[in-house]
């Protein structure tokens, strides 16, 4: 099945804020972004401020936003749960940052890399699977579109994601 037309898998995971957070808890009236990230990947680190800026924009427009770390923290201690809170605070995350220790949520979504963005419509159907923008380990070229922001607005306005979605580029999820 194309992950861009399937119902988003539900979850309830521990957050760096100390509470369990479910998909329903973060869902926005206009749609929701589920981002798979980690603390150490250079693709995530270089785009974290842009992700926060775009999350603030989307949240202000009525979208929900959540980030999930599914990396094996035993082999990659930089992605340990206690370090996730430090990472989230250092970038001023305005959204929950969740720990998928069992890697079940990443598997259910089909996430493969960090960062990997899934855009859900208001009814919870995945309509976007791609990247934040054209930047990878550096800022995007001047004048580049804000791909995730534009995709989410299109989803809210039309019920469909963009026909042309650029695949996510990043570090592989560190599976057990």
N, C-alpha and C positions, 0 to 999 in steps of 0.2 A: 504494500500500500504506500502511496506517496504521502510522506509525512506532512505535506502541505495541504492535506484535506482530511486529516484524521482528528478525532477528538483528543484534546490534550490529556495525557495521563495525570491523574490526581496525585497528590503527595501530601505528606505531613512530615516536616523535617525540623531538627533543632536549628535555631538561628543564633547568630552571634549576640543577639539581644537577650538571650536566655529563655525564650519561649519557643514552643513548637509552632510552625507556620505552615498552613495548607494553601493549596492553590486558591481555594475560595477566599481565604484571608487577604490575598494580594490582588485578586481580580478587580479590574476597573470596569466602570460602566461602559466604556468604549472599546475595551479590549485589554490584553495583558501581554507583557514581554517576559519570557522566561529565558534568562541568560546563563549559560554554563561557562564559568570562569574559574580561575585559580589565582594563587598569590604570586607564583614564581615565573610564569610564562612571559617572555618578553613581548609577545603580541598583546597580552592583557595589560601588562604594566604600561606599555606605551600608549594604550588607548583608554586607560581607566578614567582619566579626567574628561575625555570626550564622552565616554559612556555615562558618567555622572551628569554631565551637562544635558545630554540627550534624554536621560531618565527624568531629570527635572522638567524638561520641556514636555515630555509625554505625560508625566504625572499631573502637570498643570493643565493638560488637555483632557484629563479624565481617564487615562490609561493606568493600569497597574504595572508594577515592575518588580522583579525579584531576580536575585543572582544565586546560583547554586555551585558549590565546589564538590566535585565527585572524585577528585584525584586520590590515589592511595597515599595517605600521609605517612605510612610506615616507610615506604621507599622514598617519599618526597616530603621530608619534615617541614619544609617551608610552607606546605599546604595544610599543616595541622590545624585543628579547630581553634586552638588558642591564638594562632597566628592569623587566622581569618579575621578575627575581631580587630586586631592591630591594623591589618590591611584595610578593612572597611573604614575604620576611623581615620586613617591617614588620608584617604581620598574623600571623606565626608559622604559616604553612601547614604542617600535619602531613602533607601529601600532595604528590605531584609536581605541578609546574606546567609544562606543555608548550607548545612553540611550533609551531604549524601554519602555517608561513610560506607554503606552497603552497595553503593553504585547502582542501585535499582532504578532510581529516577533517570539517571543518564541513559541507562540501557532502555528504559521504556520510551524515552523520547528519541532514541537513536542518535544522541549527541556523540560527536567523534573528536572534536577539538575544543580548545579554549582560545579565544571566545567563540561561542556558538549560540546564535540568537534565534529564538522561536517566537513568532508573533501570533497571538491568538485573537480571534474575533470576540465580540461580546458574549457569544454563546459557547466559547471554549474550543472552537475548532481552530487547528493550526492552519494559518494562511500564509505565513512567511517563515522561511528558514534560510538564514544567511548571515551576513556580516553587518557590522555597525556602519562602516563607510569604507572608502577606498584606501584608507591608511592601513598599514600592516605594523611594522615596527617603527614607523615614523608617521608624522601627520599626513593626512590625505592631501593631494595636490589642491592648490587654491581653486576655489569654485566648484569643487566636487560636491555632489549631493549628499545630504544626510540620509543615507539609504534606509536605515531602520525607522527614523522619524517619518520619512515620506511614505514608507510601506505601511506603517501603522495608521497613519491618517487616511491612506487609500482604503485600507481594510475597513475602517470605521465608516467611511463615506460610501463605499460601494459594496461591501461584503466580500470582496475578493482581494487577494494579494497581488502584487505586481507580476506580470507575465514573465519578466526577466529578473530573476533573483540570483545575485552573485553568491557562490558558495562560501561558507566561512573558511577562513585561513587562520591557522594558529598551531599551537602545540597539541600533540595528541593527548587525549585524556589518558592519565596514567592508571591503567587497569591493574587490578590485583593479579 
